[in-house]
Amino acid sequence: MVSSASPSLEPFEAGHDTSSPNRNLAPLTAAVGPDGQLSVGGCRLHDLAERFGTPLYVLDEQTLRTSCRAYRAALASHYPGDSLALFASKAHSSLAMTALVASEGLGLDAVSAGELHTACDGGMDPSRIVLHGNNKSPEELLLALQCHATVILDNWFELGLLEELCNGHGLRARLLVRFTPGIECHTHHYIRTGHLDSKFGFDPDQLQELLSHLAGCNWADVAGLHAHIGSQIFELEPHRDLASVMADALALARRLGHSATDLNVGGGLGVRYVASDDPPGIDQWVRTVAQAVQEACEKRGLALPRLLCEPGRSLVATAGVTLYRVGSRKDIPSLRTYIAVDGGMSDNPRPITYQSLYTACLAGRPRAAAEETVTVAGKHCESGDVLLRDIALPSVRSGDLLVVFATGAYNDSMSSNYNRIPRPAAVIVGNGKADLVRERETSRDLLRFDRLPQHLQPVS
Ligand SMILES: *Cc1c(COP(=O)(O)O)cnc(C)c1O
């Protein structure tokens, strides 16, 4: 038996950072009521599970808004020029999220026609949308051009497609040129190389040739440059280095006659998934980036560009929790105890894909002392379908509600229908109210696109 206090006390008590939600494990509004039950956004998780079923994605509106405001406030206070934070919507793409970040004055980055449609239908001003991708289709490019979104130019092939589309439709393309800055980040260290083995963007050695070529393209407006160095980054130094590499590229673009008003430094700020994670706060990250860009530009005598950044994970991860119902249990004497929940790798593919760690507690007894160490498995037909390995919990019973923290980013957006399991519903909570933002799929929904050819139809 484990007798120490459950580490799950941490999420909603110790060390709460109210200004930078990416530093907390739990949503800002997570609270334990007089009945000892956990609530988020003023809604008891138990009630949400009863009303909407499980698994359930729960998003806390206050945490989301606080994160958006933290980016905007930090940019305004640390960068003397214009700036814009763009939500990297691949972290969580939905109409509701789009509308929320738009209402907070953010822009958005999309990587497909699907994300672009979601952004436009969710009310994002297209002049604040950028389209990414290393293999955008002609249809995706045309969609972006026609709604006047900015295209992040990724490669020579795409340049050819854009030229054809612009000439064919009498359109102009507003472009940011993406290049690989030669800075590679892993979670806890980074390397600088001249070249990077990456599928995204132009090699830095090709920038001169590319920008010279673009100077002669009257269909193209080179509005600036883009680079992105990675995700779940806890270090600040790589972002400082990035600023000087980008300022060199900016100087080159302007020398070649481009307006190049925008410098987009990408996203990547990490979040806390487990108590031992200690990411910088949003303000600290923005201050580092803003000061580095300013210094690098001053050193080169460059007029300050508009500073863009593209946070994804750090805007949404800790605003989200996932609720699961505990079902079966398997005790393997002196080896391991598995408890199984009603979701798993189809609603959260990060553990099986990246061996990502999470924190969890029981919604009904969040403060109860840990009594056993269990491994939380999903219900998919895959031995690796494990959400949390060896976590300490009060003794778990079938029917308990398990809360997994920090699932707001790259869960819903990376979900699948593996094993023909319907995707969960998603709700947004605030001030004691819960609103559905995505309907739960049904098994019948999953058959919608199946077709049975005549010769395979069962003979009746
Ligand atoms: C994934 C991605 C982001 C967002 O990264 P986070 O780590 O979620 O902040 C931003 N820009 C680009 C180009 C990306 O590919």
The ligand as an SDF file (V2000), in Angstrom:
LIG
                    3D

 15 15  0  0  0  0  0  0  0  0999 V2000
    2.5300   22.6560  -34.1610 C   0  0  0  0  0  0  0  0  0  0  0  0
    2.8730   24.0190  -34.6080 C   0  0  0  0  0  0  0  0  0  0  0  0
    2.6360   25.1080  -33.7850 C   0  0  0  0  0  0  0  0  0  0  0  0
    2.1190   24.9780  -32.3820 C   0  0  0  0  0  0  0  0  0  0  0  0
    2.9960   24.3120  -31.5690 O   0  0  0  0  0  0  0  0  0  0  0  0
    2.6810   24.1840  -29.9890 P   0  0  0  0  0  0  0  0  0  0  0  0
    3.8320   23.4020  -29.4960 O   0  0  0  0  0  0  0  0  0  0  0  0
    1.3950   23.4880  -29.8610 O   0  0  0  0  0  0  0  0  0  0  0  0
    2.6610   25.5640  -29.4450 O   0  0  0  0  0  0  0  0  0  0  0  0
    2.8950   26.3630  -34.2690 C   0  0  0  0  0  0  0  0  0  0  0  0
    3.3740   26.5390  -35.5140 N   0  0  0  0  0  0  0  0  0  0  0  0
    3.6240   25.4990  -36.3390 C   0  0  0  0  0  0  0  0  0  0  0  0
    4.1260   25.7650  -37.6910 C   0  0  0  0  0  0  0  0  0  0  0  0
    3.3890   24.2130  -35.9230 C   0  0  0  0  0  0  0  0  0  0  0  0
    3.6500   23.1960  -36.7450 O   0  0  0  0  0  0  0  0  0  0  0  0
  1  2  1  0
  2  3  1  0
  2 14  2  0
  3  4  1  0
  3 10  2  0
  4  5  1  0
  5  6  1  0
  6  7  2  0
  6  8  1  0
  6  9  1  0
 10 11  1  0
 11 12  2  0
 12 13  1  0
 12 14  1  0
 14 15  1  0
M  END
$$$$
